[in-house]
Amino acid sequence: MDGQKQSPSVVIVGAGWAGLGAAYHLAQQGYDVTLLEAGSYPGGLVAGWQTEQGRSVEAGIHGFWYPYRNIFGLTDALGLQPFTPYTCSNQYSPHGLEVESPLFQLQPYLPSPLGTFLYTEFKRLPLSDRLSALPLLYSLVDFDNSDEAWRRYDRLSARELFRQFGVSERLYKEAFEPMLLVGLFAPGEQCSAAATLGMLYYFILAHQPDFDVRWCRGTVGAQIFRPWTQAIEQAGGRILANHRVTGVIEGEGDRLTAVVCGDEVFEADAVIFAVGITGLKKIVASSPALRQRPEFRDVQNLGAVDVLATRLWFDRKIDVPLPSNACFGFHQTTGWTFFDLNALHDEYRDEPGSVIEVDYYHANQFLSLSDAEILPLVQADLAGCLPAFGAAHIVDYSMIRLPQAVSHFAPGSYRYLLPGQTSFSNVFMSGDWIVTRHGSWSQEKAYVTGLEAANAAIAQCGVGAAATIIPIVPDEPHIQAARQINRLGRALLGAIVH
């Protein structure tokens, strides 16, 4: 090295939004980056690939919501144009069309949450039921994403929260539980009230346009991750697929010195874990150095949710009014969505028949069924929304079972979620289930925590400039004022009690 100090080496485990985000920034800062991915493709849960017949498939469709400022900044920086325009969406039940959501950014702006309340078009839900949500606004003010608020509300389930605040049974069943089934991927009694409030506020209520969503014009793997991984490699990073971590090596002074994949050992000045709950549980189980730490042992108390992703090619074009649709009431504890890929994906625009993606969340009861058993169920569900699907024939399909795939924010789970900094001085966590005060959710949160982990590694190693992380848009002034008054009230009450 001609007397020059060697670049610090960082091993990153997991090549989803978090791992790729950390790898890209660290490689740009001159770090020796090795990114280990257990699967065959970078991308984790949003990887895409092609079947033997050359058809593009992926592990479910992922939306990109209006507040995803950091992800949109990334695609701009990479020179990519991967997204559709913002789309309206419909919601169906077995009774037919239930809700139409407009493009909120095109409506006259109203203070939060009035725009969401007034511009959403409910086809059957009476106004009296919708008004029963008003007392719930206090909990949205009271939940400010602080550690104290998380601990206070995490003890409750979402079902208990809505009941306590007087939300009508019909509003819960026809509005809130459908949101939970496709937003937190579980029924209300299995969702933390804290996670529910955080998710609802970020995606729907903080600012009028927040529920507006756009989609990838193909698989996320092809549209975003492939050019992104090429940029990482051009910056000097190594991405190694089919590398499942089987252990770690602990050194002196609360440090990990290496990550092990079978017979291969990857030495590291810093380690970033960017895997989901299920992946980390497997790594901890095989790593004595991690098992000895209570924080890592406690991850075994966390869970994940099953997902079923199906893609269907039909023999004819079926008129689907809007490209993205959420559905409820068809299965007791399972939410599902369907997407018109002829409208969303460039490669299917001229397809002679409809190409429809149908994704089921909390799909425990489906995963053990055969493809031949699942296909008629999927077609029947589609026909329950749009009857024309009943007469069409499926000419090809893809079926991807994803057991224990997405984070489950169950009541009481907050105490076991890991922070970005672990008890190892050079080990950092990232992912959509990591504790962060940023306030984002889902893919945006995973990417943000990847940048936060990269910044922690930079602070530890003392080399390079920190990544710029765009904060969420501040609360509107009336929400800020209400939260300030609420905090003062809580402080006064606490002083009186004590």
N, C-alpha and C positions, 0 to 999 in steps of 0.2 A: 504493500500500500504506500511505499515511499514515505514512511513516517506519518502518513495521515491516519487519523482514527477511523476505524471501520464504522460504517453506518449502523445505528442501532437496529436490531432485528426484532420484528414483531410477528408473532404467529396468531392468525385470526381463525377461529373455528366457526364455520357456517357461512355460506355464500348467498344469503338473502339480502334484503334491503340494508340491514344493519351491517353485516360483514362486508358487503361491497362498498358501502359508504365509508367505513373505517379504512378499508384497504386503499381505496382511491385517494383519499386525502393523505394518508401516510406515505404512499408511494410518491405522490407529488412533492412531499417534503423530503424526499431522499432516503426514506427508511427502506431497509431490506425486509420486504413484506412477503409472507407466505400465507396464502388463504387456503384452508383445508375444507373441502366439501364432501360429505359422505355420499351424496347422490351422484348420478351420472352427469348432471348439468348444474351449472351455477344457477341460483335463483330461489332455492328453497321451495317454499309453498307457492311461489308465483313463477316457477320455471315452466317453460313451454318446450315442446318437442314435436317431432313429426312421426306419424305412424308408418308402418311398412308400406302402406298405400300412398304415402306422401301427404296425408292430411294433417293439418296443424291442430294440436290439442294442447290443453294445459290443465293445471290442477285448480280449476274454477276460475270464474271471471272476477276481476278486482276493479272496483271503481276508484276514481281519483277525484276527491271532493274539493270544493272551492278553497278550503283553508290549507290545502297541501302546498304551502308556499315554498318549503325547502325542496320538495321533489320537483316542483315546476321550475325552480331555480336550477336544479341539477340538469334537467333535460334541456333547458335553454343553454346552459354552459357547454353541454355536449353537442349542441347544434342539432338536436333532434326535434322532430315534429310528430310525436307518436300518438297524439290524442285526437279523438273526435271533438266536435263542438259539444258544449254542454247540452244535455238531453233532459226532457221531461220524463216522468215515470208514472206508471200506474200500479195500483195495488188491487189484487183480486182475492175473493173468498169463493167458496162453493156457491154462493148466492149471486156471483157476478162481479162486475166492476164496483169497487168500494171507494177508492180514493184516486184523484188525479192531482199530481204535484206539478205546479207550473215552474217556469224558470224564475226563481225569486229575484234574481239580479235585474230582471226586466220590469219588475213591478215597482210602483212608487214606494220609496223607502219609508218604512215605519220603524219606530223604536222597538227593540227586541222585548218580548217575543211576539209582538202584535202581527208582524208580517207573516210569520209562520202560521199563526192562528187563523188569520183572516183570508189569506190567499190560497191555502190548501182547500181543495174542493172535495168534501165528504159527500158521497152519494146517498148514504142511508143513515149516518150517525146523527142523531138529533142534537140540536144546539144545547139542550139542557145537559146532555151527557158531556159534551165538549167543555161546557162551563165548569163541570165538576173538577177539572184539572187546575183551576185557578189557585186553590190553596197550596198546590204542589210547588208553586213559584217560590214560596219561602225556602223550601229545601234547596232549590237551585241557587238562591242567594247565599244560603248558609254553607253550601258545599263550595269551597273556594280552592280546591285542589291542594290544600295544605296537608301536611302529615296528620295534623289533629283532625281535620275534617274526614280524611280517609278512615282513620281509626274509629271515628264516631259513627259513620254511616256503614262501614264495612260489616258491622255486626248484624245488620238487617239484610234480609233479602229484598229484591225489588218488589216482590208481591206484597210483603209486609209494609214497605214504604208507601206504595200506592194506596193500600187499604187504610193506613194511618192518616193519610191526608185526604181521605174521602173521595178518591177517584171512583167513579161509578164502575160497576162490574162490566157494563157494555163497553165503556171507553177503554178499560183495561184490555178486554178481550179483542177489541177491534182496532186498537191503535197502539197501545203501549207494548203489549206482548208481541205483536208482529215485529215491532222495531227491535225488541230484545232478541228475537229468534234469528234475525238477519244481521243484527249489530253486535251482540255479545254471544250469539250462537247457542243460546240455551233458553228454556222457559223461565219465567220470572222468579219462581220459587228457588231456582238454582243460580240466580245472578246476584252478585253483591249490589246493594243499593248504592254504594260509593261509585263503583264502576258504571252503574246505570246512569247516575247523575253526570259523571264526567263525560260519558259517551254522548248522552242526549244534548248536553250543553255544547260540546265541541262540534258535533255534526249538524245540529238542528237549530239551537236556540240562541247561541251567542250573538250572531249577526244574521240578518235576513238572508243573504245569499249562501250561507254555509251549507245548506242541503243540496245545492246545485252540484251536479256530478258529471264528469265526462269519462270516457273509456278509451282503452287502447284500440288502435285501428288494426290490430292483429294480436298475437300473443305477446304478453309482457316480455317473455324471454327473447323473442325475435326483435321487438320494437325498441326495447330499452336495455335489457341485460346484455345482449350480444355486443352492441357497440360500446357499452360501458365496460365490459370485461376486456375488450380490445384496448380501451383507453388505459385501463389499469396495467395491462401487460406492457403497453408502450411506455408507461411511466416507470417500468421496472419491477412491478409486482408479479409474483408467481401465483397462479390459481391451479390447484391440484384437485380434480374431481376424483370420485371413488376412493377418498381417503377418510375412513371412519376413525375417529379418535378412540383409542383403546386405553389410554392412561396419560398421566402427567408425571413429571419428575420435580420433586421439591428440593430446593437448595437451602442455604442458610438465610436467616434474616427475613422470614416470612415472604419468600419469593418462590415462584416457579421458574425453573431453568430450562424446561423443555416440554414439548408435547409429543406423545407417542402415537403412531399409527402402525399397529402390527410390529413389523421389524424395523420400521423407519423412526428415527428420532429427529425432531426439529427443535434445535436450540433457540432460545428466545430471551431477549431483554425485557419484553413485555408480552402478555397474552391477553387477547380479547375473545371472550365467548360471545358468539352472535347466533346462538341456536335457540330453538323453541324449548318449551318446558319438557316435552317428551325426550328430545335429544339430549338435554342437559341431564335429565334423570339417568339415562343410560351411561353417560360419561362418568357421572358421580359414582354409579354402582360399580364401575370397573376401575376406579382410581382411589386407592387408599389415602393419598394425600388430600383429596377433596372430601372423602367420607369422614375424615377426622374432624372436619370443621362443621359445627352445628348449622351454620347458615346454608351450607351445601346439602347436608343431610335433610334439612327441613324442606328442601325443594321437593322431596318425595311426597309431601303433603299436598302438593299442587296437582291439578289435573288438566286435561285437554279434551277437546270435543271432536267427535267423528264427523267427517264431511264426505259426501258422495257427489262427484262431478260427472255429469253425463253430457255428451254432445251427440245430437241426433241429426241425420241427414234424411229429409223427407222426399217423397217422389213428386211433390208439387209445391208451388208457392202458396203459402197461407198468409192472409192479411193479418199482420200483427200491428195494432194501432201505434204502439210506442216500443222502442227497442229494449227498454229495461223495465222489468216488472217484478214486484214482490208479492208473495202469496201467503195466506194464512187460513187456518180453519180446516185444511185438508187432512192434516195429521196432528194428533193431539199435542205432541211436544217437539214438532219438527217444523222449522221454517224453510221456505224454498224460494228461489228466484229463477226467472227465465229471461233469456236474452235473444233478440233477433240478430244473429250474426251477419245476415245478409245486409243489414243496415249499419252494423258497427265495424265489421272487419273488411278491409279492402279486398282480400282474396275471395270473398264469398258474394260480392256484389252482383256478379253475373251468373251465379250458380242457378241451374234450372229449378231446383227445389229449395224449400226453406231449410236453413241450417240453424238449429236452436240449441242453445246451451241451457241445461237445467241443473242447478246446484242445490243440494239439500244440506242443511246444517242441523247439528244434533241428530245425525242420521243413524244412530246406533242400531235401530231395528232393521235397517236395510243392508248393512254391510255383509251380513252372512248369506244373503240371498244370491242366487245365480243371476247372470246377465239376463237369461230367459225369463226369470221371475220378476226382475226389476223393470224391464222395458215396458210391459203392459201397464204397470203402475204409473210410470212416468207419462206415458201417452194418455192415460185416463186423467191424470192431474191436469195436463195441458188442455185436454178437451173440456174439463170442468171450468176452465177460464175462457177458452175460445173453442166452441164446439167443432169448428172445421178441422181441428187436429184429430178428431175421432175417426174421420173417413180417410185420412192420409195413411200412407204406408212408409215405414222406416226402411230405408235402403242401405244405411250404414250407421254405425254408432261407435262412440268411444265411451268407456266406463272406467272411471278412476276412483278407487276406494282409498280414502285417506283416514285411517284410524288414528285417533288421538292427535289430530293435526293442528287445531287452532286453540289458542289460549282460552282457558276457562276461568273467568273471574268469579269464583264462587263466593258466597258469604263466608267471611272469616279468612279469606285467602291472603289478604293484604299483608298480614304479619310474616308470611313466608316468601313474598316476592323479594327478589334481590335488588339492592341498590347498584348503581353503576360502579362504585368502588367496593371491592371485596376486602376481606381481612388479609389477603395477600397484597403486599404493597404494589406489585406490578401486574395484577390481574384485574381486568375490567369487564363489566357485563354490558350487553346491549340486546335490544329486541323489543317487541311490542308489549312484553309483560314485565319489563324492568321498571322500577320506581324512578320517575323523573318528575321534576316540577315544571317541565316545559308546557304541558297541557294538551299536547296532541295525542292522536289515537291511531291505531292500525298501522298501515304502511308508512305513513308520515312519522309516526312515533318510532317505528323500527329504524327508519333512516336517521332521524334526529339522534336517537341514542347511539347509533353507530358513530356519528360525528362526535358526540359527547365522549365516547370511549376513546376515539382517536385523540381528542384533546387531552384527556387524562393521561394517555401514554406519552404524548408530547411533553406535558408538564413533568412527568416522571423521568423521562430520558433527557430532557433539557435541550432537544434539538428540534428546530422547525417552528413554523407559525401555526397557531391554532386555526381550525376551521371556523368560518363565520356561520352561525346558526341564526336563522331568522325567527324571532319570537312570534307567538300567535298574536293576532290583532288584539289590542287591549279591549277589555270590557267597555261597553258603552257607558257614558257618564252616569246615567241613572242607576245602572247596575253597580258601578264602582261606589256610588254614594250609598246605595242600599247595603252593600257589603261592609262598608266602613261603619255605618250605623249598627249593623248586626254585630260586628266585632266588638264595638264599644259596649253594646248591650250585654254580650256574653261576658266581657271582662267585668262589668259592674255586677252582674249576677254571681259570677265566680267569687268576687270580693265579698259580697253579702253572705254567700253560703259559707265561706271560710272565715 
